[in-house]
């Protein structure tokens, strides 16, 4: 008995089906494709980066809900930073990627600056 396979796609197009299927699946997810995004370790953030947009990843720690959003601590293995959000606060323990502008709050006591860096959130995605 001879079995004949009929294909409606030319051979060169059939090899692209797994690749295209994967792209369609990724495109259907809520998380955008993050190819080429530089993630900055929290412990390397510095005053020289104030005013710049950065992308960080970490786990949510302490939280402070406020009327117009809130603040939360994001921590990774290198450090921590407070994130100010207009969208409210995520749950403690959530793993996030956060894109935002690095800012500094000046706290001057006896002519000495005890200021702290914080991140003004622009976008966050679960990891």
Secondary structure in CASP SS format (residue, H / E / C, confidence):
PFRMAT SS
TARGET T0000
AUTHOR 0000-0000-0000
METHOD secondary structure of the structure
MODEL  1
X C 1.00
X C 1.00
X C 1.00
X C 1.00
X C 1.00
X C 1.00
X C 1.00
X C 1.00
X C 1.00
X C 1.00
X H 1.00
X H 1.00
X H 1.00
X H 1.00
X C 1.00
X C 1.00
X H 1.00
X H 1.00
X H 1.00
X H 1.00
X H 1.00
X H 1.00
X H 1.00
X H 1.00
X H 1.00
X H 1.00
X H 1.00
X C 1.00
X C 1.00
X C 1.00
X C 1.00
X C 1.00
X C 1.00
X C 1.00
X C 1.00
X C 1.00
X C 1.00
X C 1.00
X C 1.00
X C 1.00
X C 1.00
X H 1.00
X H 1.00
X H 1.00
X C 1.00
X C 1.00
X H 1.00
X H 1.00
X H 1.00
X C 1.00
X C 1.00
X C 1.00
X E 1.00
X E 1.00
X E 1.00
X E 1.00
X E 1.00
X E 1.00
X E 1.00
X E 1.00
X E 1.00
X E 1.00
X E 1.00
X E 1.00
X E 1.00
X E 1.00
X C 1.00
X C 1.00
X E 1.00
X E 1.00
X E 1.00
X E 1.00
X E 1.00
X E 1.00
X E 1.00
X E 1.00
X C 1.00
X C 1.00
X E 1.00
X E 1.00
X E 1.00
X E 1.00
X E 1.00
X E 1.00
X E 1.00
X C 1.00
X C 1.00
X C 1.00
X C 1.00
X C 1.00
X C 1.00
X C 1.00
X C 1.00
X C 1.00
X E 1.00
X E 1.00
X E 1.00
X E 1.00
X E 1.00
X E 1.00
X E 1.00
X E 1.00
X E 1.00
X E 1.00
X E 1.00
X C 1.00
X C 1.00
X E 1.00
X E 1.00
X C 1.00
X C 1.00
X E 1.00
X E 1.00
X C 1.00
X C 1.00
X E 1.00
X E 1.00
X E 1.00
X E 1.00
X E 1.00
X E 1.00
X E 1.00
X E 1.00
X E 1.00
X E 1.00
X E 1.00
X C 1.00
END
